[in-house]
Amino acid sequence: MSLALDLSFAHHQGRWRLPGSWVGSTFPDLKMYQEIALAAERGCLDMIFFGDGTGIPSTYGNSIDAAVHWGIGWPRQDMSPFIAALAQTTSHIGFGLTYSSTFMHPYYVARLLNSLDHITDGRIAFNVVTSSRAADAANYGFAKLADHDARYRRMEEFVDVCRDLWRSVEPDAFVWNRETGQVADPAKVHAIDHAGEFFDVKGPLNTVPSPQGAPVLIQAGGSPGGIAASARFADMVFGGAWDPVQRVRHRTDLDAELAGNGRDPQSVGILWDIQVIVGQERSEALARRDQLRDVLPWEAAATFLSNQTGLDLAALPEKFTVGELQAEVIARNASPMSFRHLIAKYGEDHQMTRNDLVDESWRAATGYDHTVAGSAEDVADYLEESYEATGSRGGFMISHPQSTPRDVVDTVGLLVPELRRRGRFRNSYEGTTLRDVLGVPAFE
Ligand SMILES: Cc1cc2nc3c(=O)[nH]c(=O)nc-3n(C[C@H](O)[C@H](O)[C@H](O)COP(=O)(O)O)c2cc1C
C-alpha cells in the first residue's frame, strides 16, 4: 500500500498551536520541512504532498478578516522552490505539488514541472485541481468562479496541452556533440500546434526531457465530472471520500470510467484522504483527538466551511433544508460533493438550523469525524480493511496532521513498523523515480 503525507493544512485551522507542533519554528521555515521530509523518507513513505489555494478565504462575512485573524486557509506559499530545496537533502521520497488548471497557463506549468522533475531526479507529481474557492478566483480576474463543467473542460484541455508539450521533445533529441557542435536533432523536436476552446499553444517545450518524461498526474475531484477527468488522464487519484460506502462507490465509478476509456482499472490507484493519530496506547490517541474539539472558535470554523462551500455562513437564515444548502452550493459553482455526507445521512428534505451548521463547521475544519485515532494496531486494522474494500490499489494520503512534526514521527515510528510486520508496507525503496515508487506506468 502507498502512504503519502498531505501537509497542506499542517499549520492551519489552529493545528499549529497544539502540543507537538512547530515549537521554535514558524511556517514556512524550510528547516521544518527538511525535518519532515527526512523523517518521512526514513519510513520509506511514497511522497509528501502540498495542496494549494491562492487566495485568503473571504466568503465568511464577505471579508478576509476572520480568516486572517484565525489563520484559516492561510498563509500559504508556492511550494515549488521548497520542493527544489527538499530534493537536495533527500534521495527517494516523492513530492506532490498542486496547481489550478482554472487559473494557470499550461505552457508555464508544463515547463515548471519539467524543471522540477529534473531537480528532484524524477520525483515530482502534479496534482491538477479545478479549484472551487471564490477567494482564489478573485485573484485571477474572475468576479465569480467559472461554471463547474467549464472548469473540467478546461482541465482536460490543460492536461492535453501539458502532455503534448512533455512529448514535444523526444527523449533522445539532445546529442551535445562537442566535435560537430550539434546540440539537438530538429527531427526530434516537434511543434504541438494546439488550438482549442481555452488555449492556443504552438510548442514545442524549450526544455530538456526530464527523468520521468512527465510528472505523476494526480486528480482529486470526486463529482462525476471529476471522476471522468481522472479516468482520462490521472496516474493516481486523490480520493476525498472518508465514508466506507462512498469510497466503494468512488472506486466503482472510477473503474467503470477507466474501462470506458480503454484503461486498465488495476493500473490507477486511489490515495484516500485520511487523518490519523497513532498513539502508543489507544487512550492516548483518543485523548489527542479530543484536543480538536476546543481548537477553533465558531467563527474560525465557520470561516473554513464558508470557504470550502462558497456559502456565507454568517448570512444563512435560521432554518433551511439540506436540499436548499446543496442548491446554494451549486449556484455558487462550488463542488456538488461539499455536503454529500449530509445528503447521504439525512436526505435533502431534512431541516437544519444554523446551530446544526456550527457543529458541522468544526467537524469539517478539524476533520474530527474522519480522524482515525488509536494504537498502531488499531490504525493498521482500519487501513487494511479500507484498502481491501476498495480493490487493494493505491493507499492513503495521510492528511492534515494534528501536530507537525509529531504526527509524522508517530506515523513513521509506530504505524509503519506495524504495517511492515503485516507485510503491507515496503522496507526499502524500489527504483529511482516516483513512478517506480508508486507503481505508476511510464509516461508515453
Ligand atoms: C481530496 C481533495 C483535495 C483537493 N485539493 C485541492 C487543493 O489543494 N487546491 C484546490 O484548489 N482544490 C483542491 N480540491 C478541489 C478540487 O480541485 C475540485 O475543485 C473540487 O473538488 C470540485 O470538484 P468536484 O466537484 O469534482 O469534487 C481538492 C478536492 C479534493 C476532493
Ligand as a Chemical Component Dictionary entry (heavy atoms), coordinates in Angstrom:
data_LIG
# 
_chem_comp.id                   LIG 
_chem_comp.type                 NON-POLYMER 
_chem_comp.pdbx_formal_charge   0 
_chem_comp.three_letter_code    LIG 
# 
loop_
_chem_comp_atom.comp_id 
_chem_comp_atom.atom_id 
_chem_comp_atom.alt_atom_id 
_chem_comp_atom.type_symbol 
_chem_comp_atom.charge 
_chem_comp_atom.model_Cartn_x 
_chem_comp_atom.model_Cartn_y 
_chem_comp_atom.model_Cartn_z 
_chem_comp_atom.pdbx_ordinal 
LIG C1  C1  C 0 -9.120  15.337 -1.719 1  
LIG C2  C2  C 0 -9.233  16.670 -2.421 2  
LIG C3  C3  C 0 -8.153  17.537 -2.424 3  
LIG C4  C4  C 0 -8.231  18.761 -3.082 4  
LIG N1  N1  N 0 -7.183  19.625 -3.044 5  
LIG C5  C5  C 0 -7.320  20.860 -3.591 6  
LIG C6  C6  C 0 -6.269  21.811 -3.496 7  
LIG O1  O1  O 0 -5.209  21.559 -2.932 8  
LIG N2  N2  N 0 -6.464  23.033 -4.052 9  
LIG C7  C7  C 0 -7.630  23.374 -4.697 10 
LIG O2  O2  O 0 -7.741  24.481 -5.195 11 
LIG N3  N3  N 0 -8.629  22.476 -4.812 12 
LIG C8  C8  C 0 -8.499  21.255 -4.264 13 
LIG N4  N4  N 0 -9.525  20.374 -4.365 14 
LIG C9  C9  C 0 -10.736 20.776 -5.096 15 
LIG C10 C10 C 0 -10.846 20.114 -6.446 16 
LIG O3  O3  O 0 -9.851  20.510 -7.322 17 
LIG C11 C11 C 0 -12.132 20.475 -7.112 18 
LIG O4  O4  O 0 -12.163 21.833 -7.462 19 
LIG C12 C12 C 0 -13.312 20.272 -6.239 20 
LIG O5  O5  O 0 -13.214 19.062 -5.569 21 
LIG C13 C13 C 0 -14.569 20.332 -7.090 22 
LIG O6  O6  O 0 -14.596 19.262 -7.942 23 
LIG P1  P1  P 0 -15.584 18.045 -7.709 24 
LIG O7  O7  O 0 -16.938 18.665 -7.667 25 
LIG O8  O8  O 0 -15.373 17.168 -8.895 26 
LIG O9  O9  O 0 -15.203 17.383 -6.418 27 
LIG C14 C14 C 0 -9.440  19.126 -3.733 28 
LIG C15 C15 C 0 -10.509 18.241 -3.739 29 
LIG C16 C16 C 0 -10.432 17.027 -3.093 30 
LIG C17 C17 C 0 -11.613 16.098 -3.136 31 
# 
loop_
_chem_comp_bond.comp_id 
_chem_comp_bond.atom_id_1 
_chem_comp_bond.atom_id_2 
_chem_comp_bond.value_order 
_chem_comp_bond.pdbx_ordinal 
LIG C1  C2  SING 1  
LIG C2  C3  SING 2  
LIG C2  C16 DOUB 3  
LIG C3  C4  DOUB 4  
LIG C4  N1  SING 5  
LIG C4  C14 SING 6  
LIG N1  C5  DOUB 7  
LIG C5  C6  SING 8  
LIG C5  C8  SING 9  
LIG C6  O1  DOUB 10 
LIG C6  N2  SING 11 
LIG N2  C7  SING 12 
LIG C7  O2  DOUB 13 
LIG C7  N3  SING 14 
LIG N3  C8  DOUB 15 
LIG C8  N4  SING 16 
LIG N4  C9  SING 17 
LIG N4  C14 SING 18 
LIG C9  C10 SING 19 
LIG C10 O3  SING 20 
LIG C10 C11 SING 21 
LIG C11 O4  SING 22 
LIG C11 C12 SING 23 
LIG C12 O5  SING 24 
LIG C12 C13 SING 25 
LIG C13 O6  SING 26 
LIG O6  P1  SING 27 
LIG P1  O7  DOUB 28 
LIG P1  O8  SING 29 
LIG P1  O9  SING 30 
LIG C14 C15 DOUB 31 
LIG C15 C16 SING 32 
LIG C16 C17 SING 33 
# 
